[in-house]
């Protein structure tokens, strides 16, 4: 059963927004070692930092434009978060990439509460 984010305590919601923003600050720098630290312990127990980086290496510049907690399942300790991101190619090598200077996107992320912290749930 999903509960509205208002049922998430203010401190937990604030912590979640800080963790989401922190992870995206890493991704804005294309710093995958930094972003890896936000992944759940279960994920990090299976995938090395190198495996994560190789899976997600990007030639994009990204800027976080917004974070909104949209739902929280208290029983599963999972929050759904909408993240707004503006992305653009790091290198504009073709006329097509120069024409598409910036692209706004909104993505949904799942964050798990465990061991006193929020952890990003990486889908496989």
N, C-alpha and C positions, 0 to 999 in steps of 0.2 A: 504494500500500500504506500503510495507516495504522499508525502506531506509537503505543504507549501514551505518555502524557505523561512517564513516567519516563525515556524516551529523549531528552527535551528537557533540555538542561543546566539546572541550578538557576538560574543567572543569567538565562538567556533566559526561563525560566518566570516568574521573579520580575519581570522587565521586562514581560512580557506581562500579568501580573496588575495591575501598576501602571498600564499603559496602558489596560486595560479599565476599571479603577476610575476613572482620570482622566477618561475619556470619559463615564462615567456620572455623575461629579460635575458635569460640564457639563450633562448632560441633566436632572439633579435640579434645576438652576437654570433650566431651559429656555433655556440659553445656547447657541444653535445656532452662533454664530460660534466659540465655544470647541470644541464637538463637531466642527465642520468640520475643525479642525486635526488630528484623529485619522484622517481619511479617507485612503485611499491616494492617492499623487500622481497616478495615472492617473484616478481619479474626479475629483479637484480640477482636473485638466486639462480636463475636459469640463463640469462643473457648477460654477457660481459659488456663493458663500456664500448669496446671496439665493435661488437656485433650491433649494438644500438646505433652507433654513429654510422656504420655502413648501411644500415637499414633506412636511415633518415637523412643522410647527407643531402644538403640542399644548396642550390645556387640562387637562393632567394634572399632578399632583404625583407625582414618582417618587422612590423610595428604593431604592438598591442593597442587596440582602440577602445576596448571595453570588456568588462567581466560582469556577469550577472548570474547569481545562484538562482536556478529556476525550480529545483525540487530537491527534497531530501527524504530518503527512506531511513527512518530511525532504526528500524529492525535490522536492516542490512548495513547500516552505517555508510551509505553511499549517497553522494550529492551529485546532481546534474548541474553543469555549469555551461553557460553560453559564453563563448569567447569571440570577440570581434578582432579581426586582424587585417591590416593592410599589407599586401605583399607586392614586391616588384623584383624583377631580375637583377642580380648583382652585376651582370655583364650584359650590355645591350649590343649583342653581336649581329643581330639581324634586324631588318626594318620592321618585322612583326613584333619583336620584343621591344623595340624603341616605341612603337605605337601603343603598346600596352604598358604604360609607365607604372601604374599602380592598380591593383585589383583588391577590392574589399571582399572579405569573406566572413561568414559567421559559422563557427563550428561548435559542436557539443562535445563536452568532455565529461568523463566520469572520474570522481575523486573519492577515494576510500579513507575512512577514519580508522586508524589503528596505531597502537603504541603511542598515543597522545599527539599524533600528527596526521595531517592530510597527505595522501599519496596519490599521484596520478596513476590511473589505471590505463595501461597501454594495451589496446586490443591487438590480438595476434593476427 
